Amino acid sequence: MFNVVWNIILLVISGAALVWAASLAVRHVTQIARKFGLSEYITAFIIMSLATSFPEIFIGVSSAIGQAPQIALGDTIGSNIIDLTLVIGLIALLARGLSTDGVAVRKDLWILIAASLFPLLLGLDGLISWADGLLLIIFFFLFQGWQIRQAGHYTKSLEELKQLKIGKSVCWFLLSVLVLLISSKLLVDASSHLALNIGMPEIFIGMTVVALGTSIPEFAFSFRALKLGHSHMVLGDLLGASITNITLALGLTALISGIKIESTNLFLLLALGYPVMLVIFVLLVRSRSKISISVALLLILLYILFIFLESSFK
């Protein structure tokens, strides 16, 4: 009983720390973007998406070292499903509609669909090997390089960079990332301990409890970005984090220990469900200038349906 109460208290404290850190990160990453002349979308996609994906990356490395890569597999894909359904749906409801204007958003969606097929294709033989992990990591760096080129070529001299005076913003941003990392780790540990007492499979824990915990940074960042008037950062962070999760986080896990597919039914639900939800998401937003309240509700219902299917397959 004491352990249960302690874990609940830890969940509340770490959740509050996540919200504070996300607010701090939004403020200073915006200042950095303004100094370099980057768009809010690109800044969130390249910089903040990596920061909010640190929990998934940390969980991946930790679970690989601890010989429990199934948790990382469930967390990586499960958190992406949560980001693209529950998180975007809730943010769009709070904003009474979320803008999807911008060619970059639509390009990133199709690239994300292609990347989402990786786990399914790589896991068809029952194992996501270290070589598969290396391919995923290479894809991540190639894609980030492409994103940087899309953002423009910068020719600032060393003296011009010094005059930007971004040292303070960078320090505060790094501090917020550190708090995001620590508080996410505490939250995931508390969630995992509560779930393990019920006797759930590792991959199921990863795709539900842990995935919900590691998706909190994305939700907290998106919510604060919305409140501070930076709506274009919302989709930039969520789509960027999804690609980071499915390539870098999953790739590092596989590179360290390899991921053997133990629960075929749950893996197929994850690996097939993710690209299907992505296609539905693209079809919903492709011809619209914003995610409306009705679309937001539909995205939330998709997540509820996914949870129901998870319970059935478990």
Secondary structure, 3 states (H helix, E strand, C coil): CHHHHHHHHHHHHHHHHHHHHHHHHHHHHHHHHHHHCCCHHHHHHHHHHHHHCHHHHHHHHHHHHCCCHHHHHHHHHHHHHHHHHHHHHHHHHHHCCEECCCHHHHHHHHHHHHHHCHHHHHCCCCEECHHHHHHHHHHHHHHHHHHHHHHCCCCCCHHHHHHCCCHHHHHHHHHHHHHHHHHHHHHHHHHHHHHHCCCCCHHHHHHHHHHHHHCHHHHHHHHHHHHCCCCHHHHHHHHHHHHHHHHHHHHHHHHHHCEECCCHHHHHHHHHHHHHHHHHHHHHHCCCCEECHHHHHHHHHHHHHHHHHHHHHC
